[in-house]
Amino acid sequence: MAPKIDPITRSVVQHRLGSIVKEMGEAMLRTSYSQILNSSRDFSLAICDTRARLIAQAEHIPVHVGALPWATRAVEGRFKDISPGDVILLNDPYHGGSHLPDLTAFVPIFDGDKRLLWTIVRAHQSDIGGATHGAYNPAATEIYQEGIRVPPIKLYEAGKPREDLLDLLALNIRNPREFRGDLAAMLGAAHLGQRRLSKLFAEFGAPTVEAAIEAILDAAEQQARAVVSTWKDGVFHGEAFLDDDGHGRTDIRIAAKVTKKGSDVEVDLSDSDPQSTSFVNSSHANMQAAVAMAFAYLIDPEIPKNDGALRPLKVIAKQGTIVWADPGRPVTLCTSHPSNEIVEAIVKAMSASCPESAMAGWGRRFRIAIQGENPRNGRNFIWHMFQARPGGGASSGGDGYSSIGEWHSVGGLKFGSIEVAEVRFPLYFRAHEFRPGSGGDGQFRGGLGVSLDMVLETEKPALGNTAGEGTKHGPCGMLGGEDGAPHRYRLLSEGREPCVLRTKEVGIELHPGDCIEVRSSGGGGWGPPEKRSAEARRRDAEQGLTADLSAEPGA
């Protein structure tokens, strides 16, 4: 018989679990090698149980965490002989992963002979092999061109490392030193969580911790259902569009039909467009994560985002569509797009049911990766642009945050220190400032994007590739608000005409001294512009936040 849990014990265990995943995150931040992790924080931590239920998470990248229960299902389905000291690794989108760059490590948590939990670390690798540096390949037409695929494997068995598998992985990756260092950081963070959970079991006893977890999940469900019950019942529709797939197909539609009844919400994405030949497809786990994100953004922010909070949600989708691709299709862009568009379609639909909770669109991801030789040390480098973050969407609570990032990460990804980037890489940031006029107008204005001019300080030519969205469709306005301005990126190179960079390009030749001119999008506005107060408009003008974008160079 399970122990009876009082509210104080439940709260203590809940906060201990939360502090454990936060501490795991600090360990990752302080020990990882690559700038994509130790500066931009492209990683997430969680605790799941053996039933693949999300128990606790740190506040990092929502699109990561929402997919982890599906990864846990894949691990539980693959292995029946888990032992203390084992470490499981996976990244394959068709075995519970979201996209190949996100490597996921699992450490089992035992109490005596009984396996109870997993500590999980998912971290985006700066390279994962494949045809292009930096893990994104816009030219891919099958997943084999995107990188090395890792189904659930045992990297450690009963505490002994499988050096042969580690060598195999590192051999397939362009920056093996960083990869090994980042993987060691992941395993260290997961094992830190293991030690903290073992201490928790020792203090309270496993039966009490297990009973407290059930109480935590049940309480989150009650809180979520209480919020959903206040929304208007009905069947609601929303849609969003990808600009293109990089292979000639444009305006790819993501359609959401949302049925809200009582305290239940059903999201049906079946009417979305067919899958693509390119990497804009979504894997199943990533689609599930995107729907969970949208729901999480609409309920009370104070509700713990765990399995209990997601119990009111049901997801319907059709395999072979852009939101759930067939096995073998490329999917690397999916954690950004169509994740953002799935969220946008759902929130648009629900704006008719819970308008005060529906925020306007956040910026879309438009990344650049550069591979070259650093003249300061003669070593090859791979740099991912996390600077020039786009603006966040406005909401009923006020203006959107400027340069906060995209909807799939809601500020969890950081652009990091410009000064540190200039020290570590042959780059010079000539300008990095808010982009006036980029936020969508409305009763509350969208957050501003960024104007960035970045100069390449190599001595030899380098290669760039891009992967993203948002040069045609800007972040959506909500409830009468205007869309945010779309992205506009250019390459300025002496002796060559200025070139507009497309969102899905490989093999861009970069010369020493070239300048990449980035104008990132602003967030969408919320509510009719005529309702914006005169005081707010005066303040925007005084702070230089408004401008005519048609006057920008190259516009």
Secondary structure, 3 states (H helix, E strand, C coil): CCCCCCHHHHHHHHHHHHHHHHHHHHHHHHHCCCHHHHCCCCEEEEEEECCCCEEEECCCCHHHHCCHHHHHHHHHHHCCCCCCCCEEEECCHHHCCCCCCEEEEEEEEEECCEEEEEEEEEEECCCCCCCCHHHCCCCCCCHHHCCCCCCCEEEEECCEECHHHHHHHHHCCCCHHHHHHHHHHHHHHHHHHHHHHHHHHHHHCHHHHHHHHHHHHHHHHHHHHHHHCCCCCEEEEEEEEEEECCCCCEEEEEEEEEEEECCEEEEECCCCCECCCCCCCCCHHHHHHHHHHHHHHHCCCCCCCCCCCCCCEEEECCCCECCECCCCCCCHHHHCCCHHHHHHHHHHHHCCCCHHHCCCCCECCEEEEEEEECCCCCCEEEEECCCCCCCCCCECCECCCCCCCECCCCCCCCCCCHHHHHHHCCEEEEEEEECCCCCCCCCECCCCCEEEEEEECCCCCEEEEEEECCCCCCCCCECCCCCCCCCEEEEECCCCCCEECCCEEEEEEECCCCEEEEECCCCCCECCHHHCCHHHHHHHHHCCCCCCHHHCCCC
